[in-house]
Amino acid sequence: MSEDIHHECGVAALYWLDKAYCRGGKASKAVKKGNVATLVPGMLLDLQNRGQLAAGLSSYNASRVQILDTFKDIGTVAEAFRMSRPDEHRGILDEYAGQAAIGHTRYATCGRDDTRYAQPFERHHGRLWKWFCFAFNGNLANYTKLRDRILAKQNYHFTLNTDTEIIMHALSYRLRGDRKANLVGVMSSLCRDFDGAYNIAFMDAMGRMFVARDPLGLRPMSVAVEGRFFGASSESVALSKLGFENIRSLKPGEMALIENGRLRFERFAPSSAPARCFFEWVYFSNVASEIDGASVYLARAGSGKLLADMEDQPLDESCIVVPVPDTAKAAGDAFAFALGMPSVEGLIRNRYVGRTFIQPDTTRKASASSKYMPLPAVLKGKRVFLVEDSIVRSTTLSSLAEELRTRGQAREIHVRVACPPIISPCFYGIDMSTLGELFAPRYKESGYNGTPSEKMLKQMASALKVDSLRYLPVKHLAACLNVTECTLCKGCVTGKYPSRAGNELMKRAVQDLAEGKSKRTYE
């Protein structure tokens, strides 16, 4: 993707159970002496695509004075865990060894870039069930209402500008009292207050753990268990690389719960109308992952095939397909194969520049401009079909097209987008929360139904300085993903959201645009 969008975060959890839940396998053999914490940094590396600002882990070890202990730092996973310094890295792993652990890799959809905002969050307390840590993936759309309601109570104070702190307060409140709280009841109570996306991995100093997926299922959460070894991750690929084979997604409103060293699965909320984020398949998730049984790779390839079916340009021997590395490759290859065109690497990506979508504003533009190198030997004199997974702000796509034309010496540039136009903000964990920052709304016509008109496409192509532009229509999304349409959140491509707070924030976003406000809508 040439764009600069941000994702929310990645979450991981591991537990060495007291008794086997089922037959063991390859994954359980990776655990040495019941210590699972050493495996968390490797899992977070497999989730690095979801955030590059900070990383951390919390571990449970009943034989330690610090029963729960948390390590976290700013930077990529390799930087935070000192992976380039073997002695320091080993020292961290030894200090935080434990039979249970949760991990987190962060991008900030709210909050600043320092260690106070890094996760997991830990809350100390003398009562063991009130001493807990947790990691969170998502975004609470009703964050400001929850914050204001808490602050209206006597003697409450917030030190961070983040919904993670809201969750910390909400959990602490529900764990109060002289008897340990029922964790299923805790989540049931939270979901009555929370509106938005919230996958939570929780662990307390009694050794209890839960991993929960919100009732809308907006963000993915995979789980697996072999013998005594339980694992959970925001993406299935992190569990696959540990050796787990029978991996499944938690159902929306479902939680994996471990108490007294035993695992069970519980429903904490009904989910009659799931609303899974289609952007997980289009861009964010690792291409090797599966979400609710649907392959990310096949979803992207399917979108490329549908774009090929829609192609209306005359084709000749000078035509080539250039997928924008890396997330558009599956769509680009499928597009090229269906039309009998070569799919070539006309753009070489600088692997040392991160995903600009998930970088902070201060470095995004600089890294985007140095992200790709066009190859004149491949592009010169060619009619280039540039396949992109999505266009959000168009921060770099127009300059990339210019580079293809000037440095690459391409004769024509035809952009094909494996996603519908992004016409509305996201309030559930993707950092595109204002109308003013988006490209497509400037050209949206009255009565727009998810399929751009020829006039709209020509105007956008002119703005991008390309010869033609085509998008995947909204009506084809579900077919590409191989899922039922009514189970998807399509708020950013339709302006209609699956929750009350989402629709309220959309109204505020329209008002903010009219008033010239540029801050995030949900802050």
C-alpha positions as CSV (number, residue, x, y, z in Angstrom):
1,M,0.0,0.0,0.0
2,S,1.3,3.4,-1.0
3,E,-1.0,5.0,1.6
4,D,-0.5,6.1,5.1
5,I,-3.2,4.7,7.3
6,H,-2.8,3.5,10.9
7,H,-4.1,0.4,12.5
8,E,-5.0,-0.1,16.1
9,C,-2.8,-2.9,17.8
10,G,-2.0,-6.6,18.1
11,V,-2.7,-8.7,21.1
12,A,-1.3,-12.1,22.2
13,A,-1.8,-14.4,25.1
14,L,-0.3,-17.8,26.2
15,Y,-1.0,-20.1,29.1
16,W,0.5,-23.4,30.3
17,L,-2.5,-25.1,31.9
18,D,-2.4,-27.2,35.0
19,K,-4.0,-30.1,33.2
20,A,-4.2,-31.0,29.6
21,Y,-7.3,-29.7,27.8
22,C,-6.9,-32.1,24.8
23,R,-4.2,-34.1,23.1
24,G,-0.8,-32.4,22.8
25,G,1.0,-31.6,19.6
26,K,3.9,-29.7,17.9
27,A,3.1,-26.4,19.6
28,S,3.1,-27.7,23.2
29,K,6.6,-29.1,22.5
30,A,7.9,-25.6,22.1
31,V,7.2,-24.8,25.8
32,K,10.2,-25.5,28.1
33,K,9.5,-26.2,31.8
34,G,6.1,-24.5,31.6
35,N,7.5,-21.1,30.7
36,V,5.5,-19.6,27.9
37,A,6.6,-15.9,28.3
38,T,9.7,-16.5,26.2
39,L,7.5,-17.2,23.2
40,V,5.6,-13.9,23.4
41,P,8.1,-11.6,21.6
42,G,8.2,-14.0,18.6
43,M,4.4,-13.9,18.4
44,L,4.5,-10.1,18.5
45,L,6.9,-10.1,15.6
46,D,4.2,-11.9,13.6
47,L,1.8,-9.1,14.7
48,Q,4.2,-6.2,13.9
49,N,2.1,-5.3,10.9
50,R,-0.5,-4.1,13.4
51,G,1.7,-1.5,15.2
52,Q,5.2,-0.3,15.4
53,L,5.2,2.3,18.1
54,A,5.6,0.2,21.2
55,A,5.6,-3.4,22.5
56,G,5.4,-5.2,25.8
57,L,4.4,-8.2,27.8
58,S,3.1,-9.1,31.2
59,S,3.7,-12.5,32.8
60,Y,2.3,-14.5,35.7
61,N,4.7,-16.4,38.0
62,A,3.3,-17.5,41.4
63,S,6.8,-18.2,42.7
64,R,7.9,-14.6,42.2
65,V,7.4,-11.8,44.7
66,Q,6.2,-9.7,41.8
67,I,3.5,-12.2,40.8
68,L,2.5,-10.2,37.9
69,D,5.3,-8.2,36.2
70,T,5.2,-6.1,33.1
71,F,7.9,-5.1,30.6
72,K,7.3,-2.6,27.8
73,D,9.1,0.0,25.7
74,I,8.9,2.3,22.7
75,G,9.8,1.0,19.3
76,T,9.3,-2.1,17.2
77,V,9.2,-5.5,18.8
78,A,12.9,-6.1,18.0
79,E,13.8,-2.7,19.5
80,A,11.6,-3.0,22.6
81,F,12.9,-6.5,23.5
82,R,16.5,-5.7,22.5
83,M,16.6,-8.6,20.0
84,S,19.8,-7.3,18.4
85,R,21.5,-7.5,21.8
86,P,21.4,-11.2,22.7
87,D,22.5,-10.8,26.3
88,E,20.0,-8.1,27.1
89,H,17.2,-10.0,25.3
90,R,17.9,-13.1,27.2
91,G,18.0,-11.1,30.4
92,I,14.5,-9.7,29.7
93,L,13.1,-13.2,28.9
94,D,14.6,-14.7,32.1
95,E,13.3,-11.9,34.3
96,Y,9.8,-12.1,33.0
97,A,9.5,-15.9,32.8
98,G,6.1,-17.3,33.7
99,Q,3.5,-20.0,33.0
100,A,1.1,-17.3,31.6
101,A,1.7,-14.2,29.7
102,I,0.0,-11.5,27.5
103,G,1.7,-9.3,24.9
104,H,0.9,-6.2,22.9
105,T,2.3,-4.3,19.9
106,R,0.9,-0.8,19.6
107,Y,-0.1,1.8,17.2
108,A,-1.9,4.8,18.8
109,T,-5.4,5.7,17.6
110,C,-5.5,7.9,20.7
111,G,-2.8,8.9,23.2
112,R,0.8,9.9,22.7
113,D,4.0,8.1,21.8
114,D,5.7,7.3,25.2
115,T,6.0,4.3,27.5
116,R,3.1,5.4,29.7
117,Y,0.8,4.6,26.8
118,A,2.5,1.3,25.9
119,Q,0.6,-1.9,26.8
120,P,0.0,-4.1,28.7
121,F,-1.4,-1.9,31.4
122,E,-0.9,-3.2,35.0
123,R,-2.8,-2.2,38.1
124,H,-1.2,-3.2,41.5
125,H,-3.3,-4.1,44.5
126,G,-2.9,-6.1,47.7
127,R,-5.9,-8.3,46.9
128,L,-4.8,-10.7,44.3
129,W,-8.0,-10.6,42.1
130,K,-7.7,-6.8,42.1
131,W,-4.1,-6.9,40.9
132,F,-4.3,-7.3,37.2
133,C,-2.9,-6.5,33.8
134,F,-4.5,-6.4,30.3
135,A,-3.9,-5.6,26.7
136,F,-6.5,-4.1,24.4
137,N,-7.1,-4.0,20.6
138,G,-9.7,-1.7,19.1
139,N,-11.3,1.6,19.9
140,L,-14.2,2.7,22.1
141,A,-16.4,4.8,19.9
142,N,-18.2,6.2,23.0
143,Y,-14.9,7.0,24.7
144,T,-15.7,10.6,25.5
145,K,-19.0,9.8,27.0
146,L,-17.5,7.1,29.3
147,R,-14.7,9.5,30.3
148,D,-17.1,12.3,31.2
149,R,-19.4,10.0,33.1
150,I,-16.5,8.7,35.2
151,L,-15.1,12.2,35.8
152,A,-18.6,13.3,37.0
153,K,-18.2,11.0,39.9
154,Q,-16.4,12.2,43.0
155,N,-12.6,12.2,43.1
156,Y,-11.8,10.5,39.7
157,H,-8.8,11.7,37.7
158,F,-7.3,10.6,34.4
159,T,-3.6,11.0,33.5
160,L,-3.7,9.7,30.0
161,N,-5.8,10.6,26.9
162,T,-6.7,7.1,25.9
163,D,-9.6,4.7,25.9
164,T,-7.2,2.1,27.4
165,E,-7.3,4.1,30.7
166,I,-11.1,4.0,30.5
167,I,-11.0,0.2,30.4
168,M,-8.5,0.2,33.3
169,H,-11.0,2.2,35.4
170,A,-14.0,0.1,34.3
171,L,-12.2,-3.2,35.1
172,S,-11.1,-1.9,38.5
173,Y,-14.6,-0.8,39.4
174,R,-16.1,-4.2,38.5
175,L,-13.4,-6.0,40.5
176,R,-14.1,-4.1,43.7
177,G,-15.5,-5.8,46.8
178,D,-14.4,-8.4,49.4
179,R,-15.1,-11.4,47.1
180,K,-13.4,-12.1,43.8
181,A,-15.5,-11.1,40.9
182,N,-17.0,-13.5,38.3
183,L,-15.0,-12.7,35.1
184,V,-17.8,-13.6,32.8
185,G,-20.0,-11.2,34.7
186,V,-17.3,-8.5,34.5
187,M,-17.3,-8.8,30.7
188,S,-21.0,-8.9,30.5
189,S,-21.2,-5.7,32.5
190,L,-18.5,-4.0,30.4
191,C,-20.2,-4.8,27.1
192,R,-23.4,-3.0,28.3
193,D,-21.3,0.2,28.6
194,F,-18.8,-0.1,25.8
195,D,-19.6,0.8,22.2
196,G,-17.0,-0.1,19.6
197,A,-14.2,-2.6,19.0
198,Y,-12.6,-4.1,22.1
199,N,-10.7,-7.3,22.1
200,I,-9.2,-7.8,25.6
201,A,-6.6,-10.1,27.0
202,F,-6.7,-10.0,30.8
203,M,-4.7,-11.7,33.6
204,D,-4.8,-11.3,37.4
205,A,-2.4,-12.2,40.2
206,M,-4.5,-15.3,41.1
207,G,-3.5,-16.8,37.7
208,R,-6.8,-16.2,36.1
209,M,-6.9,-15.2,32.4
210,F,-9.5,-14.3,29.8
211,V,-9.3,-13.4,26.2
212,A,-12.5,-11.8,24.9
213,R,-13.8,-10.6,21.5
214,D,-16.4,-7.9,21.5
215,P,-20.1,-8.7,20.5
216,L,-19.7,-7.1,17.1
217,G,-16.6,-9.0,16.3
218,L,-15.1,-5.9,14.7
219,R,-11.5,-7.1,15.2
220,P,-10.3,-10.7,14.7
221,M,-9.2,-12.9,17.6
222,S,-7.9,-16.5,17.1
223,V,-7.4,-19.2,19.7
224,A,-5.9,-22.6,19.8
225,V,-5.0,-25.3,22.4
226,E,-2.8,-28.4,22.4
227,G,-2.4,-30.4,25.5
228,R,-1.7,-28.0,28.3
229,F,-0.7,-25.2,25.9
230,F,-3.3,-22.4,25.2
231,G,-2.7,-19.6,22.8
232,A,-4.6,-16.5,21.5
233,S,-3.7,-13.9,19.0
234,S,-5.1,-11.1,17.0
235,E,-4.1,-13.0,13.9
236,S,-4.0,-16.8,13.2
237,V,-0.6,-16.6,11.6
238,A,1.1,-16.0,15.0
239,L,-0.4,-19.2,16.4
240,S,0.4,-21.2,13.2
241,K,4.0,-20.3,13.5
242,L,4.1,-21.6,17.0
243,G,3.0,-24.9,15.7
244,F,-0.7,-24.8,16.5
245,E,-2.9,-26.6,14.0
246,N,-6.5,-26.5,15.2
247,I,-6.9,-22.8,15.2
248,R,-10.3,-21.1,15.3
249,S,-11.7,-17.6,15.7
250,L,-13.4,-16.6,18.9
251,K,-17.0,-15.9,18.1
252,P,-18.2,-12.3,18.7
253,G,-19.3,-12.1,22.3
254,E,-17.2,-15.1,23.3
255,M,-14.4,-15.4,25.8
256,A,-11.7,-18.0,26.5
257,L,-11.5,-18.2,30.4
258,I,-8.8,-19.9,32.5
259,E,-9.4,-20.4,36.2
260,N,-7.6,-22.7,38.6
261,G,-5.4,-23.7,35.6
262,R,-8.4,-25.0,33.6
263,L,-9.7,-23.7,30.3
264,R,-13.2,-23.2,29.2
265,F,-15.1,-21.1,26.7
266,E,-18.0,-18.9,27.7
267,R,-20.4,-16.5,26.0
268,F,-20.5,-13.2,27.8
269,A,-22.9,-11.4,25.4
270,P,-25.2,-12.3,22.5
271,S,-24.1,-11.4,19.0
272,S,-27.2,-11.5,16.7
273,A,-25.6,-9.0,14.3
274,P,-21.8,-9.3,13.9
275,A,-20.0,-6.5,12.0
276,R,-16.5,-7.6,11.1
277,C,-14.2,-5.0,9.7
278,F,-13.7,-5.7,6.0
279,F,-10.4,-3.7,6.0
280,E,-8.8,-6.6,8.0
281,W,-9.0,-8.7,4.9
282,V,-8.3,-5.8,2.4
283,Y,-5.2,-4.4,4.1
284,F,-4.3,-4.9,7.8
285,S,-4.1,-8.6,8.5
286,N,-1.1,-10.7,7.4
287,V,-1.8,-12.3,4.1
288,A,-1.2,-15.7,5.6
289,S,-3.9,-15.3,8.3
290,E,-7.5,-16.5,8.3
291,I,-10.3,-14.5,9.9
292,D,-13.4,-16.5,10.9
293,G,-12.3,-19.2,8.5
294,A,-12.0,-16.9,5.5
295,S,-8.5,-16.6,4.0
296,V,-7.0,-13.2,3.7
297,Y,-5.0,-14.2,0.7
298,L,-8.0,-15.6,-1.1
299,A,-10.0,-12.5,-0.3
300,R,-7.4,-10.2,-1.9
301,A,-7.0,-12.5,-4.9
302,G,-10.8,-12.5,-5.3
303,S,-10.9,-8.7,-5.4
304,G,-8.3,-8.7,-8.1
305,K,-10.3,-11.2,-10.2
306,L,-13.5,-9.1,-9.8
307,L,-11.5,-6.0,-10.9
308,A,-10.4,-7.9,-14.0
309,D,-14.0,-8.8,-14.8
310,M,-14.8,-5.1,-14.7
311,E,-11.9,-4.0,-16.9
312,D,-12.9,-1.7,-19.8
313,Q,-9.5,-0.5,-21.2
314,P,-8.3,-2.0,-24.5
315,L,-5.4,-4.3,-23.8
316,D,-2.3,-4.9,-25.9
317,E,1.3,-6.2,-25.6
318,S,2.5,-3.0,-23.9
319,C,0.2,-3.6,-20.9
320,I,1.7,-4.7,-17.6
321,V,0.4,-5.0,-14.1
322,V,2.3,-3.5,-11.2
323,P,1.0,-4.3,-7.7
324,V,1.9,-1.8,-5.0
325,P,4.0,-3.8,-2.6
326,D,3.2,-5.7,-0.5
327,T,-0.5,-5.8,0.5
328,A,-1.8,-5.4,-3.1
329,K,0.3,-8.2,-4.6
330,A,-2.4,-10.9,-4.2
331,A,-5.0,-8.7,-5.9
332,G,-2.5,-7.6,-8.6
333,D,-1.4,-11.1,-9.5
334,A,-5.0,-12.3,-9.7
335,F,-5.9,-9.3,-11.8
336,A,-3.0,-9.9,-14.2
337,F,-3.7,-13.7,-14.5
338,A,-7.4,-13.2,-15.3
339,L,-6.5,-10.7,-18.1
340,G,-3.5,-12.6,-19.4
341,M,-1.0,-9.7,-18.6
342,P,2.4,-10.0,-16.9
343,S,2.5,-9.0,-13.2
344,V,5.9,-7.4,-12.6
345,E,7.8,-5.7,-9.9
346,G,7.9,-2.2,-11.4
347,L,8.1,-0.8,-7.9
348,I,10.8,-1.9,-5.5
349,R,9.9,-1.3,-1.8
350,N,12.5,-0.1,0.7
351,R,12.1,-2.8,3.3
352,Y,13.6,-0.6,6.0
353,V,10.7,1.9,5.8
354,G,7.8,0.7,7.9
355,R,4.1,0.7,6.9
356,T,3.4,4.4,6.6
357,F,-0.3,3.8,7.4
358,I,0.7,2.8,11.0
359,Q,3.4,5.4,11.6
360,P,3.0,8.6,13.6
361,D,2.4,11.8,11.8
362,T,5.9,13.2,12.4
363,T,7.5,10.5,10.2
364,R,4.8,9.4,7.9
365,K,5.3,11.7,5.0
366,A,9.1,11.5,5.0
367,S,9.1,7.7,5.0
368,A,6.3,7.5,2.4
369,S,8.4,9.5,-0.1
370,S,11.3,7.1,0.2
371,K,9.3,4.0,0.3
372,Y,9.3,3.0,-3.4
373,M,11.7,3.0,-6.3
374,P,10.3,2.7,-9.8
375,L,12.3,0.6,-12.3
376,P,12.6,2.3,-15.8
377,A,13.9,-1.0,-17.2
378,V,10.4,-2.5,-16.5
379,L,8.2,0.5,-16.9
380,K,9.6,2.5,-19.9
381,G,7.0,2.9,-22.6
382,K,4.5,0.6,-20.9
383,R,0.8,1.0,-20.2
384,V,0.9,0.4,-16.4
385,F,-2.1,-1.0,-14.5
386,L,-1.1,0.0,-11.0
387,V,-3.1,-2.2,-8.5
388,E,-3.6,-0.7,-5.0
389,D,-5.4,-2.3,-2.1
390,S,-7.1,1.0,-1.1
391,I,-6.9,4.8,-1.3
392,V,-7.6,6.6,1.9
393,R,-5.9,10.0,2.0
394,S,-4.0,9.7,-1.3
395,T,-1.0,11.2,0.5
396,T,1.5,9.5,-1.7
397,L,-0.4,7.9,-4.6
398,S,-0.4,11.0,-6.8
399,S,3.3,11.5,-6.2
400,L,3.9,7.8,-6.8
401,A,2.1,8.0,-10.2
402,E,4.2,11.0,-11.1
403,E,7.4,9.0,-10.2
404,L,6.2,6.1,-12.4
405,R,5.7,8.6,-15.3
406,T,8.8,10.7,-14.9
407,R,11.4,8.3,-13.4
408,G,9.9,5.1,-14.6
409,Q,9.0,6.6,-18.0
410,A,5.6,4.8,-18.1
411,R,3.4,5.7,-21.1
412,E,0.1,5.4,-19.3
413,I,-1.0,4.8,-15.7
414,H,-4.3,3.1,-14.9
415,V,-5.0,2.7,-11.2
416,R,-7.2,-0.2,-10.0
417,V,-8.2,-0.3,-6.4
418,A,-9.2,-3.6,-4.7
419,C,-11.5,-1.8,-2.3
420,P,-14.5,0.6,-2.6
421,P,-13.9,4.4,-2.1
422,I,-13.4,5.3,1.5
423,I,-16.0,8.0,1.9
424,S,-16.4,8.1,5.7
425,P,-14.2,7.9,8.9
426,C,-13.6,4.8,11.0
427,F,-14.4,5.0,14.7
428,Y,-13.5,1.5,15.6
429,G,-9.7,1.4,15.6
430,I,-8.4,2.6,12.2
431,D,-6.8,6.0,12.4
432,M,-8.9,7.8,9.7
433,S,-11.5,9.5,12.0
434,T,-12.2,12.8,10.1
435,L,-13.9,13.5,6.8
436,G,-11.5,16.2,5.9
437,E,-8.5,13.9,5.7
438,L,-10.2,11.5,3.2
439,F,-9.7,11.6,-0.6
440,A,-13.0,10.2,-1.9
441,P,-15.6,12.4,-0.1
442,R,-14.5,15.5,-2.1
443,Y,-15.8,13.8,-5.2
444,K,-18.9,11.9,-3.9
445,E,-22.1,12.7,-5.7
446,S,-25.5,13.1,-4.3
447,G,-27.2,9.7,-4.3
448,Y,-23.9,7.8,-4.3
449,N,-24.7,4.1,-3.8
450,G,-21.3,2.4,-3.5
451,T,-20.5,2.3,-7.2
452,P,-18.7,5.5,-8.4
453,S,-20.1,7.1,-11.5
454,E,-17.9,7.7,-14.5
455,K,-17.9,11.5,-13.7
456,M,-16.7,10.8,-10.2
457,L,-13.9,8.4,-11.4
458,K,-12.7,10.9,-14.0
459,Q,-12.5,13.7,-11.4
460,M,-10.5,11.5,-9.0
461,A,-8.2,10.3,-11.8
462,S,-7.5,13.8,-12.7
463,A,-6.7,14.7,-9.1
464,L,-4.3,11.8,-8.9
465,K,-2.8,12.6,-12.4
466,V,-3.5,9.1,-13.8
467,D,-5.1,8.1,-17.0
468,S,-8.0,6.1,-15.5
469,L,-9.2,4.9,-12.1
470,R,-11.5,2.0,-11.1
471,Y,-12.6,0.9,-7.7
472,L,-14.2,-2.3,-6.5
473,P,-17.9,-1.6,-5.9
474,V,-19.3,-2.0,-2.4
475,K,-21.8,-4.6,-3.6
476,H,-18.9,-7.0,-4.5
477,L,-17.1,-6.8,-1.1
478,A,-18.8,-9.8,0.6
479,A,-18.3,-12.0,-2.5
480,C,-14.5,-11.2,-2.5
481,L,-14.2,-12.0,1.2
482,N,-16.4,-15.1,0.9
483,V,-18.5,-14.0,3.8
484,T,-22.1,-13.0,4.3
485,E,-22.6,-9.3,3.6
486,C,-24.8,-8.6,6.6
487,T,-21.9,-9.7,8.9
488,L,-19.5,-6.9,7.8
489,C,-18.9,-3.4,9.0
490,K,-18.9,-1.2,5.9
491,G,-19.1,2.1,7.8
492,C,-16.1,3.7,6.0
493,V,-17.5,2.9,2.5
494,T,-21.2,3.5,3.2
495,G,-21.4,6.0,6.0
496,K,-23.6,3.7,8.0
497,Y,-22.3,2.1,11.2
498,P,-23.2,-0.9,13.2
499,S,-23.4,0.9,16.5
500,R,-25.2,3.9,18.0
501,A,-22.0,5.7,18.9
502,G,-20.6,5.2,15.4
503,N,-23.6,6.8,13.8
504,E,-23.5,9.7,16.3
505,L,-19.8,10.3,15.6
506,M,-20.5,10.4,11.8
507,K,-22.9,13.3,12.5
508,R,-20.2,15.0,14.5
509,A,-17.7,14.4,11.7
510,V,-19.9,16.2,9.2
511,Q,-20.3,19.1,11.7
512,D,-16.5,19.2,12.4
513,L,-15.8,19.4,8.6
514,A,-18.3,22.2,8.2
515,E,-16.6,24.1,11.2
516,G,-13.1,23.4,9.9
517,K,-12.1,21.2,12.9
518,S,-9.3,18.7,12.3
519,K,-9.0,16.8,15.5
520,R,-10.0,13.1,15.8
521,T,-13.8,12.9,15.9
522,Y,-14.0,10.6,18.9
523,E,-11.6,12.8,21.1
